[in-house]
């Protein structure tokens, strides 16, 4: 399985995404198979949707993995998992490249 995208926050493979530093209080990774993903939306980070959230959840709806630099990023990926209420908010080093990769696999919300 070849890696399609890699940085300190996420790895994208041909069939899954691995979100790094996901779990609290031990920053272990979480793997999500593409067939588990309902959709991924792209948002502009702001105070209401988690721009300043370092780790965890502020609204009990979206969980953010550890990222001390989230407030500096210009795109945020909100991952909706099938049959799950909780979403995952992800920021990465190269959001344009990740957007391209996710679009290639038809995972982006329209």
C-alpha positions, -999 to 999 in steps of 0.1 A, spaced: 0 0 0 16 32 -11 14 65 7 -3 93 -12 1 121 14 23 124 44 29 150 71 31 152 109 -7 152 112 -20 127 86 -11 100 62 -33 91 32 -31 57 16 -50 43 -13 -78 30 9 -75 49 42 -64 79 62 -44 78 93 -48 107 117 -18 112 139 -19 124 175 -56 116 177 -62 100 211 -61 119 244 -41 118 267 -17 95 247 -13 108 212 -18 76 193 -30 74 157 -65 66 144 -70 48 110 -102 54 91 -109 33 60 -124 53 31 -155 31 31 -163 43 66 -162 80 55 -195 96 47 -179 128 34 -152 154 41 -159 191 40 -134 219 39 -140 249 61 -121 281 68 -110 279 104 -126 304 128 -133 308 165 -166 290 163 -154 259 144 -122 251 162 -94 274 150 -80 277 185 -88 241 196 -54 225 203 -67 190 212 -101 175 220 -136 189 215 -151 223 224 -186 216 212 -191 178 218 -196 174 181 -161 176 165 -129 160 179 -96 176 170 -63 157 172 -33 174 187 -21 204 167 -4 234 184 -4 253 151 -40 249 141 -47 286 145 -21 293 118 -38 271 91 -61 283 64 -81 252 58 -98 227 81 -111 193 70 -142 180 88 -146 143 84 -181 128 88 -180 90 96 -210 69 85 -234 61 114 -214 83 139 -226 115 154 -191 127 163 -170 143 135 -132 147 132 -116 181 126 -82 179 109 -57 205 99 -25 196 80 7 212 68 -2 212 30 -40 215 27 -40 220 -10 -22 187 -16 -45 169 8 -75 185 -10 -62 171 -43 -58 136 -28 -92 135 -12 -108 147 -44 -91 120 -63 -108 94 -40 -142 112 -42 -143 119 -5 -150 156 -6 -185 169 1 -201 188 -27 
